[in-house]
Amino acid sequence: MKFVYALAVVVWAASAVSAQVVRGTPSIALPALAAPHLSAPSIAAPLTAIPELRVLGVPGPGVTPAHIEAIKALAIQTGSAIVIHGSRQTGFSHHTGKPFTPSADLNLGVIGSPDKIQSIQWDGPKIAVASVEDAVGRGHLVVAPAPVQLSGDIGLLQKYARRWRTDEQLTKLAATPASPKFRFAVIGDAEPGRFWFSRTLFNLPGVFWRLLKRADASRPDFILQLGDMVSRGTVANFRAFIRGLYLVRPKTPYLTMIGNHDRHKPHGITNDRVYRTTFGSTDYSFTRGGWRFVVVDSSAGRITWPQLAWLAGQLSPTVPTVVFTHIPPAQLSEWTDWGSMKGAGGFKEGSEIFMRLMSANKVARVYMGHIHGLGTLERGGVKYVLSGGGGSPLYPGPKLRLHHWLSVEAGPQGLVETVHAADGSTFPLR
């Protein structure tokens, strides 16, 4: 009989005592599954014996229902929390570079590499996670049997974030009457800074929430936040942000987009699973008052070919359009060149085609964050507006250093922006 292996990570947490961590990585042999429709192997008690068995996180594209059933069976056998990580969650093999075929590939050696189990321990030397919550925040999938109690699991985040999901907010917006002339608000980066010195030297505590209150009080049709809500996209950080929304309770439909800090790690192509679980799609569009609004995800430092194809289908030179994306294209060198590092502050992959699409379709505005400040540039007949001063540290750089939000008047004649600074002053954006 062919055997496949999975790794058990034991996390016991009774409700009345603190969590105990058991070190070590025993190998557990499981019979192979021949096809995805087959049930999980019968290892111990039936699944119904533990009704509180919980699947935490969002299954990645390489995880099938059969995988989940087998991991559930292993969790029951061991009484442990089982973590699926790595290639299976991303949907392609880091070893071959090829996508998995979910209907055929049921090898449970997904915890580590296909040919050798790699340890994942809470304090292990190869892969270290502080808790089950942190594992979920990193984009892993966790199956945990009772009586494990997780103070910050992603299911609780989903529950309290439901009202702030993009589809819920768009439904709220669609239910309000629209007119040919209307206003919307734009607020840039909100994360307060990862490091104490940046928060101390370049930031004002709580400024984002004060700006959000003022924007909401102005009663625009909607507010769009340009990404980087949190310093790093973990469950705990997003829970804190959602708590802030409940305290402010904006009445205006509040829309979000993903920034690089809203991913698990702010640099490179890391997982965005917690953001998606909390708010929904990272690429979306909607219409209002005869205008089209398009949100494009550049948070991984790129806009891919599938995204560009989707974007091209959203644009038309006959429809007035506004595009929002977090990271500026690298060609906006006044903002993105960092000394000899040309374009380092912008996204490069897909940037040239992105800007061609903007020009060819006569896009009225492109609003961006990422660089913490305020400025405007024009390229190919398109006005690019940098508005990254929503509350993040205002580092020195070639732009106006100003915590602010934008009020935008939209109508048949175009767009007119007013800058609202944190000190209460206002001035037109030129």
Beta strands, then each sheet from edge to edge (+ up, - down):
strand 1: 3-7
strand 2: 10-12
strand 3: 20-22
strand 4: 27-31
strand 5: 54-56
strand 6: 82-84
strand 7: 141-144
strand 8: 182-187
strand 9: 222-225
strand 10: 254-256
strand 11: 284-288
strand 12: 291-296
strand 13: 321-325
strand 14: 365-368
strand 15: 374-379
strand 16: 382-387
strand 17: 404-411
strand 18: 414-421
strand 19: 426-428
sheet 1: 1+ 4-
sheet 2: 2+ 3-
sheet 3: 5+ 7- 6+
sheet 4: 10+ 9+ 8+ 17- 18+ 19-
sheet 5: 11+ 12- 13- 14- 16- 15+
end
